Amino acid sequence: MLTLYYAPGACSMASHIALEETGAPYQTQIVGLAQGEQTKPEYLNNVNPRGKVPALKIDDGILTENVAILTYLARTFPDAKLLPTEPLGTARALSHMAYLSNTVHPAFTHIMRPGRFATDESAHENLKATGKDNFWKLLQEIDGLLAGKDYVLGSQYSAADGYTLVFYGWGKRIGLPVEQLKNYTALKDRLLKRPAVRKVLEREHSVLLQS
């Protein structure tokens, strides 16, 4: 039995959606980030020593990081068609997901957790403001990447779309005018029609379901 460790509204939503899309049976375990459960010895020693979500428990141990989990799910459950199978399509999907993980996510972290980047609290407000500006520019960049496409990779849905949806929700959460991003908003609306996506968003009480 697969077990997903996740936090509602966190980046783990990407793995949560992909897991639901597979149709495979799985269990979930909520990790209370606000309560610091990810920093408790039980979680660090038995799940993820980095103190983050998502983490996926499989027969052979624990997988961490969205890019790895999404790739594992795509290859383990090929009928779900979560990622392309040809080399170029796979590379493009991984490139986009790595961009989300390595560039887009850290910009948001500057807004929410400035203490990770400066111990001097007087610098925190500047970090938050800069992070917000950078995050908005990245959302605009994603909007541009989606021009003329139904999904991130073109006409075919993939795990990269669920991952991309995470950051639209984060922008909405902090009051950015994400509705102005026509292509990104169209992707969001398209994804909300998918039963697996909607089920996960309802389970996580996502801001994306709010009008």
Secondary structure, DSSP 8 states (H G I E B T S, - for coil): -EEEEE-TTSTTHHHHHHHHHHT--EEEEE--TTTTGGGSHHHHHHT-TT--S-EEEETTEEEESHHHHHHHHHHH-GGG--S-SSHHHHHHHHHHHHHIIIIIHHHHHHHH-GGGT-S-GGGHHHHHHHHHHHHHHHHHHHHHHTTT-SBTTBSS--HHHHHHHHHHHHHHHTT--GGG-HHHHHHHHHHTTSHHHHHHHHHTT-GGG--
